[in-house]
């Protein structure tokens, strides 16, 4: 166990691999599932990531947590990041002092490891990063309040959106929610739709192990059209009173029939009836078509903090769809045969955690 003494009675500990991370409830909720040992162990095993878990202590009480993984990829570089394969999380703090001491320890770690940069992702995009850290305001997440009376919820949408939802309910779609028994169809729906979008996706082992690791805190969803054909899938994660959309995609052929509206409305109804209070639609690039779709559900748009410390890198990396360098790669990926995509996709996405 490594201990760093810090001023004003704050110290940072880097936990050993076999030492459990125990957090107060408030910090556990704020850090989300990306801070859980189960998730980080899974990432380490599946992707061969090195994991670094830090806690800030004041008078032996946990005042902050920062969970980092190291990615070493032949295309996308060598860096540290929080929240592998999630929108945000893995970083929470009870005070700015706890936050800054954790970030300073992360900076020292980056220098020791010789990585190119650190990317820390968390909820408060309006916060001002300290000193040598840079905010990249590209992403937001979208949270909608759930009501036990879903008729009232439906009435809160504008007439155009309500009309699209009602049309989707008449198209003959059906949806299944469940666990490992839906693994094959969930994987097919997500891998096919990601291929259409020009993005790599994980292998089936990733989904299977995620369900195994998170247990009752994760649920799969599979969408079929009126002929029983697979047209979409989703993965939802539970944390306290909030449901988070980890992945949810619709195949292109089903979009004109408002399959996306059906999938999300079905999920909203289900989790409202189960007593959840918040539905997090997940992150999107600001100004993207995904954002336009999510804003139809009357969510609160929350700018995400994507803070970077540039250790050896000259500039903030552009690992997103807005980067012009990726346009041709996306075009090519969409046209590759499925067997090629599924063969090389998992190795590519490991660099984009």
DAFENFEN-V623936 format. One record per backbone hydrogen bond with DSSP energy under -0.5 kcal/mol. NH is the residue of the N-H (numbers start at 0). CO is the residue of the C=O. E is the energy in kcal/mol with one decimal. If there is no record, write none. Layout:
<<NH & CO & E> <NH & CO & E>>
This chain:
<<1 & 13 & -1.2> <3 & 11 & -2.2> <4 & 2 & -0.5> <5 & 9 & -1.2> <9 & 5 & -0.5> <9 & 6 & -1.1> <10 & 56 & -1.9> <11 & 3 & -1.8> <12 & 54 & -2.6> <13 & 1 & -2.0> <14 & 12 & -0.7> <14 & 52 & -2.6> <18 & 15 & -1.8> <19 & 17 & -0.6> <21 & 19 & -0.7> <22 & 20 & -0.5> <27 & 23 & -2.6> <28 & 24 & -2.3> <29 & 25 & -1.9> <30 & 26 & -2.7> <31 & 27 & -1.6> <34 & 31 & -1.7> <35 & 32 & -1.5> <39 & 35 & -2.3> <40 & 36 & -3.0> <41 & 37 & -1.6> <42 & 38 & -2.3> <43 & 39 & -2.4> <44 & 40 & -2.4> <45 & 41 & -2.9> <46 & 42 & -2.1> <47 & 43 & -1.0> <48 & 42 & -0.9> <49 & 69 & -0.9> <51 & 67 & -3.2> <53 & 51 & -0.5> <53 & 65 & -2.6> <54 & 12 & -2.3> <55 & 63 & -2.2> <56 & 10 & -3.1> <57 & 60 & -2.6> <58 & 8 & -0.7> <60 & 57 & -1.9> <62 & 55 & -3.6> <63 & 55 & -1.0> <64 & 91 & -2.9> <65 & 53 & -2.4> <66 & 89 & -2.9> <67 & 51 & -3.2> <67 & 65 & -0.6> <68 & 80 & -2.4> <69 & 49 & -2.4> <70 & 68 & -0.6> <70 & 78 & -3.2> <71 & 69 & -0.5> <72 & 70 & -0.5> <72 & 76 & -2.7> <76 & 72 & -1.4> <78 & 70 & -2.3> <78 & 76 & -0.5> <79 & 116 & -2.1> <80 & 68 & -2.0> <81 & 118 & -1.6> <84 & 352 & -1.5> <85 & 82 & -2.0> <85 & 352 & -0.5> <88 & 120 & -2.0> <89 & 30 & -2.9> <91 & 64 & -2.1> <93 & 62 & -3.2> <98 & 94 & -2.2> <99 & 95 & -2.9> <100 & 96 & -2.2> <101 & 97 & -1.9> <102 & 98 & -2.2> <103 & 99 & -2.1> <104 & 100 & -2.0> <105 & 101 & -2.2> <106 & 102 & -2.2> <107 & 103 & -2.1> <108 & 104 & -2.3> <109 & 105 & -2.6> <110 & 106 & -1.9> <111 & 107 & -2.5> <112 & 108 & -2.6> <113 & 109 & -1.7> <114 & 109 & -1.4> <115 & 77 & -3.1> <116 & 77 & -0.6> <117 & 308 & -2.0> <118 & 79 & -2.4> <119 & 306 & -2.9> <120 & 118 & -0.5> <121 & 304 & -2.0> <124 & 122 & -1.8> <124 & 302 & -2.2> <126 & 123 & -1.1> <128 & 126 & -0.6> <132 & 129 & -2.6> <133 & 307 & -2.5> <135 & 305 & -1.8> <136 & 134 & -0.6> <137 & 135 & -2.2> <138 & 135 & -0.5> <139 & 283 & -1.9> <140 & 301 & -2.6> <142 & 299 & -2.0> <143 & 278 & -2.8> <145 & 276 & -3.0> <149 & 147 & -1.1> <151 & 148 & -0.5> <152 & 148 & -1.3> <153 & 149 & -2.7> <154 & 150 & -2.1> <155 & 151 & -0.9> <155 & 152 & -0.8> <156 & 153 & -1.4> <161 & 157 & -2.5> <162 & 158 & -2.2> <163 & 159 & -1.8> <164 & 160 & -2.3> <165 & 161 & -2.5> <166 & 162 & -2.2> <167 & 163 & -2.2> <168 & 164 & -1.6> <169 & 166 & -1.3> <170 & 167 & -1.2> <172 & 167 & -0.6> <173 & 223 & -2.2> <175 & 221 & -2.4> <177 & 219 & -2.4> <181 & 178 & -2.3> <182 & 179 & -1.8> <185 & 181 & -2.5> <186 & 182 & -2.7> <187 & 183 & -2.3> <188 & 184 & -2.7> <189 & 185 & -2.4> <190 & 186 & -3.0> <191 & 187 & -2.3> <192 & 188 & -1.7> <193 & 189 & -2.4> <194 & 190 & -1.8> <195 & 191 & -2.0> <196 & 192 & -1.6> <197 & 193 & -0.7> <197 & 194 & -1.1> <198 & 193 & -2.7> <205 & 202 & -0.8> <206 & 202 & -0.9> <207 & 203 & -2.5> <208 & 204 & -2.8> <209 & 205 & -2.0> <210 & 206 & -2.3> <211 & 207 & -2.1> <212 & 208 & -2.8> <213 & 209 & -2.5> <214 & 210 & -1.7> <216 & 213 & -2.4> <217 & 214 & -1.2> <218 & 235 & -2.6> <219 & 177 & -3.0> <220 & 233 & -2.4> <221 & 175 & -2.4> <222 & 231 & -2.8> <223 & 173 & -2.9> <224 & 228 & -2.4> <225 & 170 & -0.5> <227 & 224 & -2.2> <230 & 222 & -2.8> <231 & 222 & -1.1> <232 & 248 & -2.0> <233 & 220 & -2.5> <234 & 246 & -3.4> <235 & 218 & -2.9> <236 & 243 & -2.6> <237 & 216 & -2.6> <238 & 241 & -2.6> <241 & 238 & -1.9> <242 & 277 & -2.5> <243 & 236 & -3.2> <244 & 279 & -2.8> <245 & 234 & -2.4> <245 & 243 & -0.9> <246 & 234 & -1.5> <248 & 232 & -2.4> <250 & 230 & -2.9> <253 & 250 & -1.8> <254 & 250 & -0.6> <254 & 251 & -1.1> <255 & 251 & -0.5> <256 & 253 & -0.8> <257 & 254 & -2.1> <258 & 253 & -1.4> <261 & 257 & -1.8> <262 & 258 & -2.6> <263 & 259 & -2.4> <264 & 260 & -2.5> <265 & 261 & -2.4> <266 & 262 & -2.0> <267 & 263 & -2.8> <268 & 264 & -2.7> <269 & 265 & -2.3> <270 & 266 & -2.7> <271 & 267 & -2.1> <272 & 268 & -2.3> <273 & 269 & -1.1> <274 & 271 & -1.4> <275 & 270 & -2.2> <276 & 240 & -2.3> <277 & 240 & -1.9> <278 & 143 & -2.8> <279 & 242 & -3.6> <279 & 277 & -0.5> <280 & 141 & -3.2> <280 & 278 & -0.7> <283 & 139 & -2.0> <285 & 137 & -3.0> <287 & 284 & -2.0> <291 & 287 & -1.8> <292 & 288 & -2.1> <293 & 289 & -2.4> <294 & 290 & -2.3> <295 & 291 & -0.6> <295 & 292 & -1.0> <296 & 293 & -1.7> <297 & 294 & -1.3> <299 & 142 & -3.5> <300 & 298 & -0.7> <301 & 140 & -3.1> <301 & 299 & -0.6> <302 & 300 & -0.6> <303 & 138 & -2.3> <304 & 121 & -2.3> <305 & 303 & -0.7> <306 & 119 & -2.5> <306 & 304 & -0.5> <307 & 133 & -2.7> <308 & 117 & -1.9> <309 & 131 & -0.5> <309 & 307 & -0.5> <310 & 115 & -1.3> <310 & 308 & -0.9> <311 & 115 & -2.5> <312 & 115 & -2.2> <318 & 316 & -0.7> <319 & 317 & -1.8> <322 & 319 & -1.6> <323 & 321 & -0.5> <325 & 322 & -2.0> <326 & 323 & -1.1> <327 & 323 & -0.5> <329 & 325 & -2.7> <330 & 326 & -2.1> <331 & 327 & -2.5> <332 & 328 & -2.6> <333 & 329 & -2.2> <334 & 330 & -0.6> <334 & 331 & -1.2> <335 & 331 & -0.6> <335 & 332 & -1.1> <339 & 336 & -0.8> <340 & 336 & -2.0> <341 & 337 & -2.6> <342 & 338 & -1.0> <343 & 339 & -2.4> <344 & 340 & -2.4> <347 & 343 & -1.5> <348 & 344 & -2.6> <349 & 345 & -1.0> <350 & 347 & -1.7> <351 & 348 & -1.8> <352 & 349 & -0.6>>
